[in-house]
Structure formats: C-alpha cells, structure tokens
C-alpha cells in the first residue's frame, strides 16, 4: 500500500511540475491563461471499517484549472491588434460558412488574401451586422459572420450639383471682362475651384472666375462669372456672351450677378442655379449628356475679403481604404479616400457561466463544453463584458516569479515522495532478510 501512496505522490508532483513548466513556456504567449494543478486526497472506507484508524490511499489530480484573471496590455501600432479589458472572449470560426465557434483572448489579427480578418491559426473573427445608426441587428451566436474589410468602397457617382456660397469684395476695382484670361490673375478679381466627377468616377476640376464688370453701361455692383472645366471654357446654358479683346482667348458664356446697395443679390430668389454641360470635355467614354448645376446660395457683396463659405458637390469616385478604426464597443469603421466612412460590423463577444470548464484547443483557443455551459453572446463595453482596446494585445497572465517558486516546491515534493518510496523499499528488504 505504501508503495502506491508514494507513487501517487510522485505522479502528483510530476503533474505539478508539468503544469508549472507549461506556464513558464507560455510566459510570452499573447492571450495565454495560466493553469493551476489542483489535487485531492484518496480515501476509501466502508461501513464495516474503523474510520478513526483508516489511512488515506494517496493523492490524485482533481483538476488542472485555468486562471482567467486579466493579463496586462501591451500597446502596439497595429489597429487590428485587439485586447479585451475585462470579461469576455473573441468569437472565431474555422471556416467562412462554418457554424462551429471557438473562442480566444488572443487578439493578434491580420487580413488574409481576401481581406477577411483572421488570427495566426487561420480562424475568422466574427462580428454582428449593424444598422445605419450603429446598433447591432441581432446579438446571438447564430447571427455572427466573418469580418471582411474591403479595400475599395462605393461605385462612381457623377456630379449633378455643386452648392456654393461666397462673398465678393465690394472694394474690388472694376475690370474689363473682354480682356479676361484665366492664365493672367490681373484680369480677374477672384477665383475658386472644386473637383467634380463624371459617370466613370474620373475627377475633373471646375474652376470659377469672378470679374467686377467695368464695361460701359453695365449695372452698378455687377459681376460676371466664368466657368472652366479642366482649363477648357464651358458656356453656361443661357449665359451672357462676352467679346474677346484682341490677343485674348475666347470667353465662355458668363453668368451675371448684380447686387444692391446693401450687398445682397438683386434677384428675387436667394439662390441662382446655372447649368454647365460637360459633353465637350468628356473624352474618356463617360456620359456626354452629363450636366452640372451650380447652385449659388445667398451670395453677398460686402466690404470684406473674398470668401467661400460653402463649396460642396454630390459626386463620388471609387474609394480606397485609408484607415480602420475600432471603438471600445467593438464597432469596426473603415475610412476610404472618397470620404466614405463605412460601419462594417460590431465585434461579437462571448462569456460563459463557468470559464474553467472550457476545453482547450491549442493556439490559445477554447471551445464550449458541458462544464462551461453554452456561450452567452453580447456586446463589448456593456453589462459585464469588457471593452475592446484597439492597437493593444493582452499579454500572458503568468507571474514568472510565482511560477519559479512553484517549480521549487514541486521539485521538493517529488524528492520527498521519492524518499518515501526509497524508505519503503529498505523496509521491504529488512523484512525479506529476517531468518
């Protein structure tokens, strides 16, 4: 009996050594949770035995329990590095269509060849679909899907409207519009420009030039606006023809703006809409019937500098990915070069009634088991779920100093049980040598 007791002690000490060695080996493993060997004594008796004089039968390993206390955060420069500060796990799947879920605290994610967010094991990070206001459409494990970050966004949208508001300086000297030359800044008073897009998404520059009209017979406080697209003159539909002085380029038909003595537009409507046809300059196969309506809203002529207070257009080109932002609630937003900011999903979170009941799968991953209970889906930074830190990784929660002490303790236990085995062996020899 004593041999078996000593042997169980040696086995227990070996299990403790193995557990401690595994903790030490993973001290730098992202998202790793240390384990603790837990033991129980072996005791057997019956109703016919004397419990007061019974001796135990040794020790047995009851459980190797993982400890899920928070690891420290290590901040990085990669926005796809994620760390959970608090409770919860990232939800992963091993295939795009797989409904089998596994869970991890290791947030070292990257993009694969198809722009899906994966970890080093090739598992896919799961997110919830979101509404336009950013709220998740459904919060459940069945509603999660792999997160994909497209490198382009949108389709080309041709510009139909340009909205602008400006002040033309009342103190500007009058000029001769017949001498206007866009290449000579002394022949015009002020200028501005905006990018517009054709039906293929190609960018063009719409430039507008303003001249305080000094032509004999012109109304007081009257201005002419000339429009050019890609440095080519464009006639405004219904605009005023302007003669060209000798040696100057042909002028496009212009828009006349006349202000009263208070600096407000004399026209009854506060806005002027001018139509600019682009067919003459579109040679790339885009829609040649495209026109751009320039809406001039509440222009003024005050005694202050030329100022454009509003200049917007409604077209867009295909956007290229310029940045990824992940909030504490797990909302993933992608920024694109065309100005779009798309919400791609909310990172799914899971928790369990008994974390220590999770089954380890390797690569710092776990699966649900009968002991852990089913995964409970939730949102980061709400309830008991921790918040998500972008550009950070959770380090191993192993305390190296404590593990080294445990290593020495396990070694002493092993030596003591070995000594017990040795003493039992000598006693057996003594008994065998009795004559």
C-alpha positions as CSV (number, residue, x, y, z in Angstrom):
1,X,0.0,0.0,0.0
2,X,2.7,2.4,1.0
3,X,4.4,1.9,-2.4
4,X,1.2,3.0,-4.2
5,X,0.8,6.0,-1.9
6,X,4.4,7.2,-2.6
7,X,3.8,6.5,-6.3
8,X,0.7,8.7,-6.3
9,X,2.7,11.4,-4.7
10,X,5.4,11.2,-7.3
11,X,2.7,11.3,-10.1
12,X,1.1,14.4,-8.5
13,X,4.4,16.1,-8.1
14,X,5.1,15.4,-11.8
15,X,1.8,16.8,-12.8
16,X,2.5,19.9,-10.8
17,X,5.9,20.2,-12.5
18,X,4.4,19.8,-15.9
19,X,1.8,22.4,-15.3
20,X,4.3,24.9,-14.0
21,X,6.7,24.2,-16.9
22,X,3.8,24.8,-19.4
23,X,3.1,28.2,-17.7
24,X,6.7,29.2,-17.9
25,X,7.0,28.1,-21.5
26,X,4.0,30.4,-22.4
27,X,5.0,33.4,-20.4
28,X,5.2,35.4,-23.7
29,X,2.2,33.9,-25.4
30,X,-0.4,36.5,-26.3
31,X,-3.7,35.9,-24.5
32,X,-2.4,32.8,-22.6
33,X,-4.1,31.9,-19.3
34,X,-2.0,30.2,-16.7
35,X,-3.1,26.8,-15.3
36,X,-3.0,25.5,-11.7
37,X,-2.9,21.8,-10.8
38,X,-5.4,21.0,-8.1
39,X,-5.2,17.8,-6.1
40,X,-7.4,15.8,-3.8
41,X,-6.6,13.0,-1.3
42,X,-7.7,9.5,-2.0
43,X,-9.6,8.0,0.9
44,X,-11.5,4.7,0.9
45,X,-13.6,3.2,3.7
46,X,-16.7,1.2,4.3
47,X,-19.4,0.9,7.0
48,X,-17.5,-2.1,8.5
49,X,-14.1,-0.3,8.8
50,X,-12.9,1.8,11.6
51,X,-12.7,5.3,10.2
52,X,-10.7,6.5,13.2
53,X,-7.8,4.3,12.2
54,X,-8.1,4.5,8.4
55,X,-5.2,5.8,6.5
56,X,-5.6,7.6,3.1
57,X,-4.5,6.0,-0.1
58,X,-2.5,8.8,-1.6
59,X,-3.3,11.8,-3.8
60,X,-5.0,12.2,-7.2
61,X,-5.1,15.1,-9.6
62,X,-8.6,16.6,-9.3
63,X,-8.3,19.3,-12.0
64,X,-5.9,21.4,-14.0
65,X,-7.8,24.7,-13.7
66,X,-7.0,27.7,-15.9
67,X,-6.9,31.0,-14.2
68,X,-8.7,33.7,-16.3
69,X,-7.6,36.8,-14.4
70,X,-6.7,39.8,-16.6
71,X,-3.3,40.0,-18.3
72,X,-1.5,43.3,-18.7
73,X,-1.9,45.2,-22.0
74,X,0.9,45.8,-24.5
75,X,0.2,48.7,-26.8
76,X,1.2,48.5,-30.5
77,X,0.8,50.5,-33.7
78,X,-1.4,48.0,-35.5
79,X,-5.1,48.9,-35.4
80,X,-6.0,45.2,-35.9
81,X,-4.3,44.2,-32.7
82,X,-7.2,43.9,-30.2
83,X,-7.2,43.3,-26.4
84,X,-10.2,42.8,-24.1
85,X,-10.0,44.8,-20.9
86,X,-12.4,42.9,-18.7
87,X,-14.5,39.7,-19.2
88,X,-15.3,38.0,-22.5
89,X,-13.8,36.3,-25.4
90,X,-13.5,37.0,-29.1
91,X,-15.7,34.7,-31.2
92,X,-13.9,32.8,-34.0
93,X,-14.9,30.3,-36.7
94,X,-12.6,27.9,-38.6
95,X,-14.4,28.5,-42.0
96,X,-16.4,31.1,-43.8
97,X,-19.5,29.1,-43.8
98,X,-18.9,27.1,-40.6
99,X,-21.2,27.5,-37.7
100,X,-18.7,25.9,-35.3
101,X,-17.4,28.5,-32.9
102,X,-14.3,28.7,-30.9
103,X,-13.2,31.4,-28.5
104,X,-9.9,33.3,-27.7
105,X,-8.4,36.1,-25.8
106,X,-5.5,36.5,-28.2
107,X,-6.3,39.5,-30.5
108,X,-3.3,39.5,-32.9
109,X,-5.4,39.7,-36.0
110,X,-4.5,40.3,-39.7
111,X,-6.0,40.4,-43.1
112,X,-5.9,37.3,-45.4
113,X,-5.7,37.4,-49.2
114,X,-9.5,38.0,-49.4
115,X,-9.5,40.9,-46.8
116,X,-11.0,38.7,-44.1
117,X,-9.8,39.3,-40.5
118,X,-8.1,36.2,-39.2
119,X,-5.7,35.1,-36.5
120,X,-2.5,33.1,-36.8
121,X,-4.4,29.8,-36.9
122,X,-6.5,31.0,-39.9
123,X,-9.7,31.3,-37.9
124,X,-12.1,34.1,-38.8
125,X,-13.1,36.9,-36.4
126,X,-16.9,37.1,-36.1
127,X,-19.0,40.3,-36.0
128,X,-22.6,41.2,-35.8
129,X,-24.3,43.0,-38.7
130,X,-25.2,46.6,-37.8
131,X,-27.9,49.1,-38.7
132,X,-27.3,52.6,-40.1
133,X,-27.3,54.0,-36.6
134,X,-24.6,51.6,-35.5
135,X,-26.7,49.3,-33.4
136,X,-26.4,45.5,-34.0
137,X,-29.2,43.9,-36.0
138,X,-29.1,40.8,-33.8
139,X,-27.0,39.7,-30.9
140,X,-26.6,35.9,-31.0
141,X,-24.0,33.4,-32.0
142,X,-26.2,32.3,-35.0
143,X,-26.2,35.8,-36.3
144,X,-22.4,36.3,-36.4
145,X,-20.4,36.4,-39.6
146,X,-16.7,36.7,-40.6
147,X,-15.4,40.3,-40.7
148,X,-14.2,41.4,-44.1
149,X,-12.6,44.8,-44.8
150,X,-12.9,45.7,-48.5
151,X,-10.1,47.8,-49.9
152,X,-12.5,49.7,-52.1
153,X,-15.9,51.3,-51.4
154,X,-18.8,52.5,-53.5
155,X,-19.4,52.9,-57.2
156,X,-18.8,56.1,-59.2
157,X,-21.4,58.7,-58.9
158,X,-21.5,61.5,-61.4
159,X,-21.7,65.1,-60.1
160,X,-25.1,66.6,-60.6
161,X,-25.0,69.6,-58.3
162,X,-22.4,72.0,-56.9
163,X,-23.5,74.1,-54.0
164,X,-21.6,77.3,-53.2
165,X,-21.9,80.4,-51.1
166,X,-19.4,83.2,-51.3
167,X,-18.8,86.9,-50.6
168,X,-17.4,89.0,-53.4
169,X,-15.4,92.0,-52.1
170,X,-17.2,95.3,-52.7
171,X,-13.9,97.2,-52.6
172,X,-12.5,95.3,-55.7
173,X,-11.7,97.5,-58.7
174,X,-13.7,97.1,-61.8
175,X,-12.1,95.3,-64.8
176,X,-12.7,94.9,-68.5
177,X,-14.2,91.4,-69.0
178,X,-13.2,91.4,-72.7
179,X,-9.6,91.2,-71.5
180,X,-10.2,88.2,-69.2
181,X,-7.6,85.5,-69.4
182,X,-7.6,82.7,-66.8
183,X,-3.8,82.4,-67.1
184,X,-3.4,86.1,-66.1
185,X,-4.5,86.8,-62.5
186,X,-4.6,90.5,-63.1
187,X,-7.6,90.2,-65.4
188,X,-10.0,88.8,-62.8
189,X,-10.9,89.6,-59.3
190,X,-11.3,86.3,-57.5
191,X,-11.4,82.5,-58.3
192,X,-12.2,79.2,-56.7
193,X,-12.3,75.6,-57.8
194,X,-13.9,72.2,-56.9
195,X,-13.4,68.6,-58.0
196,X,-16.4,67.1,-59.9
197,X,-16.8,63.5,-61.2
198,X,-18.1,62.0,-64.4
199,X,-20.1,58.8,-64.7
200,X,-16.9,56.7,-64.7
201,X,-15.6,58.3,-61.5
202,X,-12.9,60.3,-63.1
203,X,-12.1,63.6,-61.4
204,X,-12.3,67.0,-63.2
205,X,-11.6,70.4,-61.9
206,X,-14.4,73.0,-62.2
207,X,-12.9,76.5,-61.8
208,X,-15.0,79.7,-61.5
209,X,-13.6,83.2,-62.0
210,X,-15.3,86.4,-60.9
211,X,-14.8,89.9,-62.5
212,X,-16.4,93.1,-61.3
213,X,-17.7,94.4,-64.5
214,X,-16.4,97.7,-65.6
215,X,-18.0,97.7,-69.1
216,X,-19.7,101.0,-70.1
217,X,-23.4,100.7,-69.5
218,X,-23.0,97.7,-67.1
219,X,-25.2,97.9,-63.9
220,X,-23.5,99.1,-60.8
221,X,-22.3,96.4,-58.4
222,X,-22.4,93.8,-61.3
223,X,-20.1,90.8,-61.6
224,X,-19.5,88.2,-64.3
225,X,-18.8,84.6,-63.5
226,X,-16.8,82.5,-66.0
227,X,-16.6,78.7,-65.7
228,X,-13.8,76.3,-66.9
229,X,-13.6,72.6,-66.6
230,X,-10.1,71.1,-66.8
231,X,-9.0,74.6,-68.1
232,X,-11.4,74.4,-71.0
233,X,-14.1,77.2,-71.3
234,X,-17.7,76.0,-70.7
235,X,-20.7,78.0,-71.7
236,X,-23.4,78.4,-69.1
237,X,-26.8,77.5,-70.5
238,X,-28.5,80.8,-71.2
239,X,-25.4,82.8,-70.1
240,X,-24.2,86.1,-71.4
241,X,-21.8,86.2,-74.3
242,X,-18.7,88.2,-73.8
243,X,-16.5,89.5,-76.6
244,X,-12.8,88.8,-76.6
245,X,-10.3,91.6,-76.8
246,X,-7.5,91.2,-79.4
247,X,-4.9,88.8,-78.3
248,X,-7.0,87.2,-75.6
249,X,-8.7,83.7,-75.6
250,X,-12.4,83.2,-76.5
251,X,-14.6,83.8,-73.5
252,X,-17.3,81.3,-72.4
253,X,-20.8,82.5,-71.9
254,X,-20.9,84.0,-68.4
255,X,-23.4,84.4,-65.5
256,X,-24.2,87.9,-64.4
257,X,-24.6,88.7,-60.6
258,X,-25.9,92.1,-59.6
259,X,-26.1,93.3,-56.0
260,X,-28.0,96.1,-54.4
261,X,-26.5,98.9,-52.2
262,X,-26.8,96.6,-49.1
263,X,-24.6,93.9,-50.7
264,X,-27.5,91.5,-51.3
265,X,-28.4,89.9,-54.6
266,X,-30.9,91.9,-56.6
267,X,-32.7,88.8,-58.0
268,X,-35.8,87.8,-56.2
269,X,-34.7,84.3,-55.3
270,X,-31.8,83.9,-52.8
271,X,-30.3,81.2,-55.0
272,X,-29.2,81.1,-58.6
273,X,-28.9,77.8,-60.5
274,X,-26.7,77.7,-63.6
275,X,-26.3,74.7,-65.8
276,X,-22.9,73.7,-67.1
277,X,-22.8,71.0,-69.8
278,X,-19.8,68.7,-69.8
279,X,-20.1,66.9,-73.1
280,X,-17.4,68.9,-74.8
281,X,-14.7,67.8,-72.4
282,X,-15.6,64.2,-71.7
283,X,-13.5,62.1,-74.0
284,X,-13.0,59.0,-71.7
285,X,-16.2,57.2,-72.6
286,X,-18.2,58.8,-69.8
287,X,-21.8,60.0,-70.3
288,X,-21.5,63.0,-72.6
289,X,-25.0,64.2,-71.7
290,X,-23.9,65.0,-68.1
291,X,-24.6,68.5,-66.9
292,X,-23.7,70.1,-63.6
293,X,-26.0,72.5,-61.9
294,X,-24.1,75.2,-59.9
295,X,-26.4,76.4,-57.1
296,X,-25.2,79.8,-55.8
297,X,-26.9,80.3,-52.4
298,X,-27.2,83.7,-50.9
299,X,-24.1,85.3,-52.4
300,X,-23.1,88.7,-51.0
301,X,-21.0,91.7,-51.9
302,X,-19.8,93.1,-48.6
303,X,-16.7,95.2,-47.9
304,X,-14.6,92.2,-46.8
305,X,-12.3,89.8,-48.5
306,X,-13.3,87.2,-51.0
307,X,-14.6,84.2,-49.0
308,X,-16.2,80.9,-50.0
309,X,-18.2,79.8,-47.0
310,X,-19.7,76.7,-48.7
311,X,-18.4,74.6,-51.7
312,X,-19.8,71.1,-51.9
313,X,-20.6,68.6,-54.7
314,X,-22.6,65.4,-54.7
315,X,-20.4,63.1,-56.9
316,X,-18.0,60.4,-55.8
317,X,-15.3,58.2,-57.2
318,X,-14.4,54.7,-56.0
319,X,-12.7,55.0,-52.6
320,X,-9.6,53.2,-51.5
321,X,-9.1,52.1,-47.9
322,X,-7.2,54.7,-45.9
323,X,-7.8,53.6,-42.3
324,X,-9.5,51.3,-39.9
325,X,-10.9,52.4,-36.5
326,X,-12.3,50.0,-33.9
327,X,-14.1,51.5,-30.9
328,X,-14.3,50.3,-27.3
329,X,-17.7,48.8,-28.2
330,X,-16.2,46.8,-31.0
331,X,-17.6,48.9,-33.8
332,X,-15.4,48.5,-36.9
333,X,-15.4,51.5,-39.2
334,X,-13.4,51.8,-42.4
335,X,-12.4,55.1,-43.9
336,X,-12.0,55.5,-47.7
337,X,-10.3,58.1,-49.9
338,X,-13.7,59.2,-51.4
339,X,-14.8,60.4,-48.0
340,X,-16.9,57.4,-47.1
341,X,-16.8,56.0,-43.6
342,X,-18.5,52.6,-43.5
343,X,-19.5,50.7,-40.4
344,X,-18.5,47.1,-41.3
345,X,-19.8,45.4,-38.1
346,X,-19.6,45.1,-34.4
347,X,-17.1,42.5,-33.0
348,X,-19.0,39.7,-31.3
349,X,-18.2,38.9,-27.7
350,X,-19.0,35.7,-25.6
351,X,-18.9,34.7,-22.0
352,X,-19.6,31.5,-20.1
353,X,-21.1,30.6,-16.8
354,X,-18.0,28.5,-15.9
355,X,-14.9,29.7,-17.8
356,X,-12.8,27.0,-16.1
357,X,-15.0,24.4,-17.8
358,X,-13.9,25.4,-21.3
359,X,-12.0,22.8,-23.4
360,X,-8.6,23.9,-24.6
361,X,-8.0,23.5,-28.4
362,X,-4.5,24.9,-28.7
363,X,-3.4,28.2,-30.3
364,X,-4.8,30.0,-27.2
365,X,-8.3,28.9,-28.2
366,X,-11.2,27.2,-26.3
367,X,-14.4,25.5,-27.1
368,X,-17.6,25.3,-25.0
369,X,-18.2,22.1,-23.1
370,X,-20.9,20.7,-20.8
371,X,-18.9,22.1,-17.8
372,X,-18.6,25.6,-19.2
373,X,-22.2,25.9,-20.5
374,X,-23.2,27.4,-23.8
375,X,-21.7,30.7,-24.9
376,X,-23.6,33.9,-24.0
377,X,-23.4,36.4,-26.8
378,X,-23.1,40.1,-26.0
379,X,-21.6,43.5,-26.9
380,X,-18.3,44.8,-25.7
381,X,-18.3,47.6,-23.1
382,X,-21.8,46.7,-22.0
383,X,-23.0,44.8,-19.0
384,X,-20.3,42.5,-17.7
385,X,-18.5,42.4,-21.0
386,X,-15.1,44.2,-21.1
387,X,-14.2,46.9,-23.5
388,X,-12.1,46.4,-26.6
389,X,-8.7,48.2,-26.8
390,X,-7.5,48.7,-30.4
391,X,-3.8,48.7,-31.1
392,X,-3.1,46.6,-28.0
393,X,-2.5,43.0,-27.1
394,X,-3.3,41.2,-23.8
395,X,-0.1,39.6,-22.5
396,X,0.1,36.2,-20.7
397,X,-1.1,36.4,-17.1
398,X,1.7,34.2,-15.9
399,X,3.6,35.5,-12.9
400,X,7.1,34.3,-13.6
401,X,8.4,34.8,-10.1
402,X,5.5,32.8,-8.6
403,X,6.0,30.0,-11.1
404,X,9.7,29.7,-10.2
405,X,8.7,29.3,-6.6
406,X,6.1,26.7,-7.5
407,X,8.7,24.9,-9.5
408,X,11.0,24.6,-6.5
409,X,8.0,23.4,-4.3
410,X,7.1,20.8,-6.9
411,X,10.7,19.6,-7.0
412,X,10.8,19.2,-3.2
413,X,7.6,17.3,-3.3
414,X,8.9,15.0,-5.9
415,X,12.1,14.4,-3.9
416,X,10.1,13.8,-0.7
417,X,7.9,11.2,-2.3
418,X,10.9,9.6,-3.9
419,X,12.5,9.4,-0.5
420,X,9.2,7.7,0.9
421,X,9.5,5.1,-1.9
422,X,13.1,4.5,-1.0
423,X,12.4,4.0,2.7
424,X,9.6,1.6,1.9
425,X,12.0,-0.3,-0.3
426,X,14.5,-0.6,2.5
427,X,11.8,-1.8,4.9
428,X,10.8,-4.5,2.5
429,X,14.5,-5.6,2.2
430,X,14.7,-5.8,6.1
431,X,11.6,-8.0,6.2
432,X,12.9,-10.3,3.5
433,X,16.3,-10.7,5.3
434,X,14.7,-11.9,8.6
435,X,15.7,-15.6,9.1
